[in-house]
Amino acid sequence: MASPDYPASELKAGHLSLPEPGKMFKIQTNEKIGFLQKLFSAGAPVIAIAFAELLIFTGRIKEAAIAYTLLLIILSLSIIVSTKLEIRRVHQTLILLPVLRLVNLSMPIYFESNLYSFVFMYIPMTIPITIIAVHQEIPKEGKKDLLKKMGIYLPFSLLAGLIFAEAEYLIVQTKPLIPDLSPVNLLELTVIMIFVVGLIEELIFRGIIQTRLEEFLGPAGGILLASLLFGIMHSSYGTLYEIAYTFLVGGIMGYFFYRTKSLPLMVMIHGFINIFLFGLIPNLGPGLGLV
C-alpha cells in the first residue's frame, strides 16, 4: 500500500498537519450547493416546459400558450437580472423552446398536416436562432472537414434514418405528406425535411441547447436534459410512446453529436428520418415495401 505524500518540511520536523475538518466540510458543502444551484437553474425551466407540453398533450392549447408566455417572460427577466454569465447563457438557449412553441401555436396551420406547414412554422425561428448562436459563440465544423467526411456521413445518416423511421412508424403510423413518390414531390420533401425541419431542430436541440448544457452540467447531464426536452416537445403527437421514443432517439443522436461535434451529420440523420417517416414508408409500406 502506497504511503501518502506529505511535505518534506513536515516529515523532517516529525509532525504532520491535516486539513481542518471544518474547511473540508465547507468545500464539499459549497460544491454541493453549486451543483444544486446549477440543477435548479436548468431544471426549473425544463419542468415548466414539460408542464406546458402536458397541457398541449391534453388538448388545453390556450392554457399552454399562457404557460409558455409566462415562461418566456420569466426567462427574459432572468437573462436581464442574473449576475452569473453561465446561467444567463443557459436561459438564453432554453428561451428558444417557448418562442418555437408560441410561433407554432400562433399559426392556424400548426393544426394542419401538410408539407408546407413546416415551412411557416420553422422559418421564423431562423432569426432568434441566428442571434443566439452568434451571441453564444457556438462552434462550427470546418467546410474542408465536412467534405472529407461526407462519404461516411451520407450512407451512415441514410441507414440510421431508415432504422429510426421504421421503428417510429410502428408507434405513430404517420400519414404521407406527399401524394406520391414523383421526383418533384420527393425533392420538395427532401429540401423541407433536411434544410428546414432538420436544420432548425438540430440547431436548437443539439447545436445550441445541448452544447450549452454540456458546459453547464457536464456531458452526461447535457445530453440527458437536451434529449428529455427533445422528447417532451413531441407531445403534439398525442402518445406517450412517441415522447419516450423521441427521448431515446434524442439521446442516441445527442451522443453522436457529443462524439463527432458534427451538426451537419445530425441534420442529415434527422432529415432522412422525416423523409422516410412522412414520405417513403407511408407510400411504400413498412420495410419500404420489401417485407
N, C-alpha and C positions, 0 to 999 in steps of 0.2 A: 504494500500500500504506500503510495507516494506521500511524503510529508508536505504539509502546507508551506507556502513561501512566506517568509517574514523578512522585514528589512534587516540588513546586516547590522545596523547600529543597535537594534533591539536585541539581536542574538548575542552580540558582544557584551551588552550591558547585563545580560542574564534575566531580562524581563520582557514580557510581551504585552502589547496593548491591543485590546479587542474593540471593535466598533461599539459605540454605546447603543444599547438596545432601543433607546428612545429614538435615536436618529434613524436606525434601520427601519423601525416601525413607521416612522414619519415618511420615509422614502417610499416604502411599499404602499402606504395609505394614499400618498399623493398620486402614485402611478395608477392605483385602482380608481381613484376619483377622476383622474384624467380620462381613463378609458370609459368610465360610466358617462362622463360628460359627452364624449365623442359618440357613444352609443345612443344617447338620448338625442343629440343634435341631428343625427342621421335617421334614427329610428322613429322619432315623433312624426316627421313629415310622411314617412312610409306608412305608418299606421293611419294617418289622415287620408292618404291616397287610397289605401285599402278600404277604408270606410266609405269614401265617395264611390269607389267602384262597386262596392256591395250594394249601394243604392241603385246604381245602373243595372246591376245583375238582377235586382228585384223589380225593375221597371219604374223606379221612382226618379225620373230624369230631372224634374225641377229641383228636387231636394239635392240631387247630385251636383247640379250646376251651382247651387248656393254654397254647398260644401267646398267645391273647388274654388269658387270666388273668394271665400273666406281664407282658404289655404294660400291662395295667390297673394292676398293682402298681407297675411302673416309672414310669409317667406320674404316678401318685398321689404317689409319693415325690419326683419332680421338682417337682411343684407345691408340695410342702411345703418342700423344701430350697433350691430355686433362689432366688438373690438378685435376679434380673432379672425385673421385672414382665412384660415383653413375652413372655419365654419361658414364664413361668407361665401367662399367658393363652392362648398357643398350645397348650400341652399340655392345658390345661383344655378347650379346644374339641375337640382330637383325641381326648380320652378318651371322647367320645360314641360313637365308632365301635366300640371294644371293648365298651362297655356295650350298644350296639344288637345287636351280633352275639351276645354271650353271652345276652342276653334271648331272642333268636330261637332259638338252639341249645338253650336250656333247655326249650323248649316242643315237645312231640311234633308239634303241628300245623304246625310250621315245614316239615315234610316232606310236608305235605298241600297239595293245590292246591284251595282253596275260598275263597270271598269273605270269609267271617268270620274266617279265619285271620289276615288282615291286621289286623283289629281287635285281636286278642290280642297280635300281635307289635309293634304300633306304639303303642297307647295307653299302655303302661307308660313309654314314653320321654318322655311329656309332663312328668314330674316332673324328671328331670335337665336336660331342655332348658330348662324354665322357670327353674330355679335358675341355670344357666349364662348364659342370655340376660340375666337381671336383673343378675347379677354383672358381666358383661362390658359392660353398657350398650349393647346392640345397638340402633341407631337404628330407628325405625318410620316408616312412611308415614302421613301425616295422613289422617283419615277423609274430610275435605272434598276433598282432592286425589284420593283414590281414587275417590270417587263421580263426580267430574268426568271422570275418565279411563276409567271403566268402559265407556263407549260405544265406546272404542277397544280397551281390553284384552280385552273379551269376544269380539268377532269375530276379533281377532288370535290369541288363545290357542286358539280353536276351529280356525282354519286351520293354525296351527303344530302343534297337537296331532295333527291328521289327517295332515299330511305326515310328521311324525316317526314316528307309529304305523304308517303304511303301509310305510315303509322298514324299521322294526324287525320288522314281521310277516314280511317276506321272510326275515329272519335266524332268528327263533326259532319261527315257526309256533305261536303260543300257542293254547291251548285256551280256550274260553269259560268264564268264572266264573259266568255266569248261563245257565240252560237255554233261555231265550227272551227276546225283547225286549218283554215286557209292561211297562206303565208302572211297576208295583211293582218289578220286577227292575231296571229302568233307574234308578229313583230310589235304590234301595239301592246299586247300583254307583256312581252319581254321588256320593252322600254319602260313601261309604267311600273312593273314589279321590281325591276333592278334599279333603275335610275331615279325613281320617285319613292316608292314604298320602302324597298330595301335600304336605299341610301339614307333616307331620313330617319328610319327607325334605328339603324345601326349607328348612325352618328349620335343619336340621343342616348341609346341604352349602353352601347359598348364604347364608342369613341369618347363621349363626354362623361356620362354618369359613372360607368364602371372605372374609367381611368381615374376620376377624382376620388371615388370611394376606395379604390385600391390604395391610394396615397393616404387617405384619411383613416381607414380601418385595417389596412393590410390586404394582401391579395385574396385570401380566403373570404374575408368579410366583404370586400368589394364585389367579388364575383357573386357571392350568395345574395347580397342585397339587390344588386342590379338585376339578377335573374328573377328574384322574387317580384320586383317591380314589373319586369317584362311579362311574367305570368299573370299578375294581377290586372295589368292593362288589357288583357284579352277577355275580360269579363263580359264584354258585349256579345260574345258567342252564346252566353246563357247556359254554360255547362261547366261544372267544377272539374270534369275530366280534362277539358281543354285548358283550363287555368293551370292544372297540375302538369299537363304535358308540356305546355309552353314554358313553364318554370324549369322543367327538366332540360328541354332543348336549349333554353337560355343559359343554363348552367354549363352545358357542353360547349356551346358557342363562346361563352364567356371564358372558358378555359382555353379554347383555341386562340382567342384574342390575346389572352394573357401570355401564351407561349410564343405567338407569332408577331404580335403587335401590328397585325395587318388588317386594317379596316376594309380595304377592297375585298379581301377573302371573305370576310363576314357578310359584306354586301352581296357578293355573288351567291353564297350559300343561302342567305335569306331570300334573295330574288328567285333563285331556282326552286326553293320550297314553294313559293307562291305560284310560280309558273306551272309546276306540276299539280299543285293543290287546286288551283282555280281554272286551269286550262286543260292540261293533258289527261289527268286522271279522271275528272268528271266526264270527259268526252269519250275516252277510250275504255274506262273501267279500271279497277284495281289491277296492279301489275302491268299497266299500260296496255291492257287487252291481251297480254301474252299468257295469262294464267287462266 
